[in-house]
Amino acid sequence: MKSKLAKQLFSLIFCLFITLHAANAENSTQEKRASLTFGVLPIISTHKLIKRFSPLSDFLSECLGVEIILETAPNYKKFMQRSNSEKRYDILFTAPHFYYLAEQQAGYKVVVRIAAPELVSIIAVNKESSINSVRELKNRTLSTTDPLALNTALTRELLFLSGLNPDKDLTLITTPTHNASLLSAYKNITDAASLMLPPYKRANKEIRSNMRIIAKTKGVPHMPISVAPWLSQKEIKNITKALLGLDSTIAGKKILKTMRWPGITKATSAEYADLDWALKYLKLD
Amino acid sequence: MIEVIMLSVLVFNNLHTISTTHADRLNDTATSILNQFSSAAGNFMAEVDYAGLEEFSSDLLKHTEISYLIVYGHKNNSVIELGKNVPKTKPVQDIKPSDVDDGIFDVSKKIIVGGRLQGEVALGFSLAVMDSAITHARNQSILIASTEVILTIITTVIIGLYLTKNLQLLSESAVKVASGDFDTNIPIKYKDEVGLAAQAFNDMVYAVKKNTRQLQESQAQIQLLMDSTAEAIYGIDANGLCIFANPACIRLLGYNSEDELLNESINQLISNQKRTNTENSQDLLSYTKLNHPGHSDQETLKRKDGSQFSVEYWTHPISRDTEILGSVITFIDITERKETEKELLLYREHLEQLVEERSKDLITRTSQLEKAYDSLNQTKDELQQHRDNLQFMVDSKTFELKKATDEALLAKEAAEQANQAKSEFLANISHELRTPLHAILSFSNFGSKQSKELENQKIPTYFTNINTSGNRLLALINDLLDISKLEAGRMEMHFQQQALLPIIEHCQSELSSMLHEKNIQLNLSSEDVDDNAEFDKTRIQQVVTNIIGNSIKFSPENSSIEVSVESTNLEMDDKSNVPALRISIQDQGPGIPEEELASIFNEFIQSSKTKTGAGGTGLGLSISYRIVQAHHGKIWAENAKDKGALFQFIIPRKIPCSSL
């Protein structure tokens, strides 16, 4: 009788020990991560980027109860290196094709994306230009953005699908911004310009009235926000919940307005799964 | 000594200023570099581009004063450490260079990008450069100050010797001038301040010499003047003691020399005889004491021998600033003049007496003349008034006579007009009476003589003609009777409160055959007017029939006559306004000649248009006029603006009580 009671008591103590140990293990993991690093692709100047993303960073910090360190990089290449090789960022805001690579190489998983129509690039020519189709760009000059930018990848893919070799059949001129690319064609420095559709729509009305779109690329899902694989499920859940909750509070809506995002929606890796075509344009050497 | 103290103060002050300036400059430099660096480093920090930041920072280390540079990250961990003297622990910031205790001025600043803290930068500035500069400045200042002190001492000794020598020469020359040697002259070697002083001294000596000579000449001239003048001149001091006297004075006072008078009081010269004129009773000494000029011709002086003589004197005070020194008295002997004045006084009194007597006589005569003149004026006024009265009477009589003549002429013209109108009327009325009578007689005679031969159907025509003419004759006679009654005031009026429009409509009905005959349209407009008034139905009907009948007579065929009734006010004889009705009748005929508008309502007056063929006795309008008058109303005619005649009459809605 006594031995049975002792056995039962031992079992109870053992269960309690296991439970407490597991709880401690969980707590110790969280204690290690007193801060999370939020990496943001340098899509605009650093000063503007920090100013624009700070409210979102503070919002996440408040929701998650940890310090959020907001970081960017001097350029796309360095950013990709930090995210994919150095695995520096816990939370990642990057371009769709960069995300595809980050998932492949570092295991980042998309949780949400900007709730906006697919990202599309266009090729525009001066209104008086004789060019009417992509094929007519052969032996011409085409202004583009950063070689690693999504716009450039989409444009190259369009040229390729139209039977043109982007590196041989025409000359691609790199410009620092989408607007610079458009102005090059507007001022007849290049024969045509490629840029994303949203910046084209925001361009000066007078410039647009003197330009003509000759082609549109295929679309890709909008900018994703992904999380590092080393985060716990609870952390991932909390981050997802916080980001999706932006729409439901006045403070959150104000942040969305600051970010110029129409909203945040849940996203899955499957949406970005067919971006393998872009890998051939991400020349990191 | 003072120079040394002042130079020491100046050197210490300069050293302090240099030290402060260097400290301020270092502080400003540090602040400026920190601001620029933290601003530029922000992007590197946000981009976590420490390599880029280090490259950028290494340029900063070229600054000689910067001892070290440390950039701290988010967690105060140093991400960049550059420089020779990087502290092992995070340095404590110095507020200003003077707080430095270790030779390094430690400063730091947060790195903020887009409002977000990215880290901190700490810089150390070595004070060695600043201290070296201050030491160099101090050594230079002391060297300059020492040199200046030595040079000052040497210069002071040289200048002192030079000045002492020249001052001694100036002093000796001044002593000579004081002793009357005006030919003294100081030689001038240089044109410096000493030379200028010597030149000024020489000029002064020359001026003194010149002035002394002029003074001597002036004194000689004054003495000559004193000696030669006939007027006595006598000088006294403030106590009245004689200080000088000229020969004329000595002579007049009977003394032998000036010495006899000197220091003698002037009171001894003044006679005790009472002055005759009290207005000039101021004595000689009092003028001196009052320090103002004086003049009198009422003084008597005593000679040495005691005899007295009258004088006229003038005193002029002598004073320096406010101090009275005395006065100069000039006087002349006026004994003879006084005697003459006495005689003149007697003669004047005699003359005044004579003038007074003559004046009295003149006043009496003037008074008599004034009385005579007043009387003459009164008579003249009376005559003028009388003449004015006569003139007024003549003018009044003349005016009355003229007025009577004018009235007589007017009456004569009126009578002649009336007579002519009556003659015309009689001629006309005779014709009017004779025409129907002639028709009656002709047709009755014709019927009675040829009744058997006549065709039966013509007999009614003859009787109709006789009836028509009889009616016409009857109407004429009625008119004549009416006018005679109205003239005589025997027409009886039966005033009753009743509506006017039915009366007009009745008249329209009566005159319908005439209207139909000439195809004339009669339009009656009243526009909801209250047509009630107090009037004699028969007589007003007569007025309306007369006027509309006239209008039909003068209207061309196929025309129209407008009749309107409206409310209005009527001004009564007592100037009061009473409610009334206005009846207007306008035709499209030829209108009335302007010269006949005023007389058209007169008896025996027919319009010239009537004479041309419209027919009538001219009594209708006259009767209408008198009927309207009997109603206390008003009737008049005028030519319409467009075409035709416009007749209007107004009758009060209520007949005044006095007429009932």
Interface residues (C-beta under 8 A of the other chain):
Chain A: S35 P42 T46 H47 K48 L49 I50 K51 R52 S54 S57 I69 L70 E71 T72 A73 P74 K78 R82 R88
Chain B: G42 N43 A46 E47 V48 D49 G52 H74 V113 G114 G115 R116 Q118
